[in-house]
Amino acid sequence: MDATTDSQAPALPPAIEAAWGLRGRPPKGPRPGLTLARIVEAGVRIADAEGLVAVSMGRVARELGAGTMALYRYVGAKDELLTLMVDAAYGAPPGAADDGPDWRAGLARWAWADRGVLRRHPWILRVPIAGPPLTPNSLAWLEDGLRCLADTALAEHEKLSAILLLTGYVRNESLLTAQIAEGTRAAGVASEELMPSYRALVARVADPHRFPALNRLLAAGALDRADDPDEEFVFGLERVLDGVAALIDERGRSTPR
């Protein structure tokens, strides 16, 4: 048989079963009103306020006024809880706007929405990626991104690769921005002082003969002030989309009409 039948498909991980509501309801216990949704919401609330390090089964249980063991009737392990928290924090994708067939405007809107989620919930960047998207909201985001490319000349696997490239850019830029912010806070340095301070340090150690390119950068004043994070994001996003556009144009020229 060419297609994999249901009986041959691998079993869904417990977190994925829970996310899709495929797990049987736990029997009623001594804590009425405790639900999987409330547990996940509590985990997100703690992570938003105190960071991912504060999230534990015991901490979530205390947040809900329940015993830790009561949570295990709904969530099998902390890793499972984190998977559900990420899916809940992402929520639904931005969806169609008035982009029409403009794939570039659609993907730009998609990327800004993705970045917005990561800025509101930076702890997501600390959750290890266990595999390709499979939870309800993550698949909805993937569907939304692919839909933007539906009318282009890209092959289906190229559309998926384009979304993976864009996701990687957004995630990396968000992680870098978050880490720099954490570092400056820890060092007690104001954000507006970061680049001038860095410039002074580079100037002290970058010998012009060994680092001529860096010294041209210094002379041009490129390190005199911090760039607006949104401007940096736009610069990288436009270059990524330029690459996708070049590939779409190439495929369009080689595709018979």
N, C-alpha and C positions, 0 to 999 in steps of 0.2 A: 504494500500500500504506500502511496506517495505521501499522503497526509498523516500526521500523527493523530491517532484516535485518543479520546478522553482516557481510555484505560491505559494508554501508553504514556500519557503526559505525567511529568513529575508532580509530586504532591506540592501543594502551595505551602509556603512557610507559614507558621502560626500567625505572625503579624499581618500577613497579607490576607489570610482568612478572616482575621478580626476586622481589618479595614473594610473588607467587602461585605461584612455581616454574614459570613458563611459558617461561622462557628455557632454551635447551639447555645441558647441562653443558659447561664448558670442557674442552678436552683436558688430559690429565694433564701436569703440568709438573715442574720440578725440586724442587718443595716439596710432598711428600706430606703429607696431613692438613690442608692449607689449604682451608677451605670458606667459603662465603658466610656461614653462621651464625657461624663463629668470627670472621670479620672484623667483623661487626655487633656481636657481643658485646664485642670489643675496643674498638670505638668507644664503646659505651655505658659501658664500664668507665673509659675515659679521661675522658669527659665528666662522669661522676659524681664523679671524683676531682679533676679539674683545670679543669672548665668547658668550654663548647663551643669557646672560642677555642683550646684545646689540640688539638682534633681536626683532623687533616690526614691525607691518604693516607700520607704519609711517616711520621708519628707512629704510625699504626695498624700500618703495616708493621713498624716497629721493635718495637712491642709484641708482635708475633707472630714476630719473628725472621725476617722475610721481606724480600725486595726490594720496593720500591715498585711496580715494573712488574708484579710478580706479582699485586698486588691488582686491577689493571685488567683482568685476565682474568675477574674476578668482579663488579666494580663499575666502572661506566663513568666516574663522576665523583663528586666529594665531595657534591654535592647529592643524588645518588642514595643515597649512603651515609647521609646525614642522614635521608632519608625512611624508610629501613629501620631506622635506629636508633630513631626515634620510635615506629614500629610495635612494635618489639621491647620497648622500655621500657614501653609501655602494657600489653602482654600482653593476656590475656583479660579481658573485662568481669566485674563482680562476679556476674552471673547472678542467677537467681531465689532469693529467700529465702522466709520465711513471710509474705510480704506479702498473699498472696491477691489479691483484686481492688482492694486499696488502692493506687491509682496514686500517691498522694502519698508514702506510705512508700517505694514502689519508686523514685521519682525522687529522693527525699532520699538514699537509700542509694547510688544511682547517682552523684549529685553529690559525696557524700563520698568515694567511691572515686576519682572523677576528680581531686578535689583531692589525695587521697593520692598519686596518681601524680606530679602536678606538684610536690609537696613533696619526694618522693624523688628526682625527676629535674628540678630547676628549669631545666636547660639546654634542656629542650623548649620553654620559653617564648621562647627566642631563635631557634628555627628558624622561618624564614618559612613561612607557610601558603600553599602553592602552589595549592590548590583544594579542592573538597569531598572528604570521606573516600572512599578507594578501596582502601586496603590491607586485608589480612585482619582485623587486630585493630580497626582504626578502624571498619570496617563491622560488626564484631561488637558494638562498643560502641553504635553507632547502632541496631542491631537490638534490643539490650537496653533502650535507652531507649524506643524506640517500643513495645516489648512492654508496658512499664509503662502506656502510655496506650491499649492495645488495646481495653479494654472501656468507654472513655469515649465521649461523644457528639461528640467533636471530629472534624472532617473530616480526611482523611489529610494534607493539606497543613498543617493546623493542628497536628497532632501533630509534624510535622517542624519547624515554626516554634518550637514549645515547646521541643524539644530544642536547637535552635540558640540560643534565648534562654538556656537553662540553661547550655549550654556556654560561651557568652560571659561569663556572670556568673562562673562558676568560674575561667575563664582570667584574666579581668580582676582578680579578687580575689587570685588566686595571684601574678600579675605584680606587683601593687601591694605585696603583702606581701614578695615577694622583693626588689624594688627598695629598699624601706625598710630591710630587713635589710642589704643591700649598702651602702647609704648610711651607716647607723649604724656599721657595721664600719669603713668607710673613714675616717669622722670620729673613730673611737675613742670613740664614745659608747655606753654600756651601754644596752640596750633599755629598762630600767626608768627611765632618765634622760631618754629622748627626749621624752615628752609634757610633763613639768615644765619642761624647757628650752624647748620650743616655746611653752608657756604664757607664760613670762617674756618671750620675744621678742615675742609677739603683744601682750602688755600694754604693751610699750614703744612700739609703732608704731600701734596701733589706737585712734585718737582716738574717744571715746565718741559725739561728735556725727556723725562720718562713718560709724562702724561700730557702731551701737547693738546690732544682733543679736549681733555677736561679743562685745561687752562683757557682754551677758546670759549668753552661754555661759561667759565667764570667771567671772562672779559666781556662777554655778550650780556651779562646780567641775568642769565637764565635761572640762576639759583638765588636770586635776590629776594624773591617772594614765593609763597606757596601758590600753586595753581588751584583754581576752583575745582573741587572733586568732580562736579558735574561736567566741567569742561574736559577734564581728563577722560571721563567716561565716554563722552561724545566722540572725542578723538579716536579712541580705540574701537568703539562701536562702528563708526563710519568706515574705518579701515577693514574691519571684518566684513561688513556688508559690501564694501567695494570688491573684495575677493569673491564673495558669493555672486555679485552682479557680473563679474568677468566670466565666471563659470557658466552662468545662465546664458550670457550672450554667446559664448562659445558653443554651448549645446544647441542654442537656437539656430545658429548658422549651419550646424551639421545635421539638423533634424529635417527630413523631407517635409515639405508643406503638403 
